[in-house]
Amino acid sequence: MGSKPKKPQVVAAPDPQVEAQKAADLAQQKANTETAARKVRKQQSTLLSTGGARGIPRPGATSSSSPATASVLETGKSTLGS
């Protein structure tokens, strides 16, 4: 004997407002992440261009007393013996 055909299940359509809110939240989160990364890169670039040239170590950088961190004048004076 055959069985009766099953009724098709009714799937609720997604609410457009909910979907739009989810998309907006995701876009805002991505924009915030990109903005934060841009600020960090800009701050590091500023530190490199201002303090790095004077031999001031960046935060988080290992501190070593190598000639690379000395200024050009100090290196020249020590080399020339002045």
ABEGO torsion letter per residue (X at the ends): XBBBBBBBBBBBBBBAAAAAAAAAAAAAAAAAAAAAAAAAAAAAAAAAAAAAAAGBBBBGBBBBBBAAABBAAAAAAAAAGX
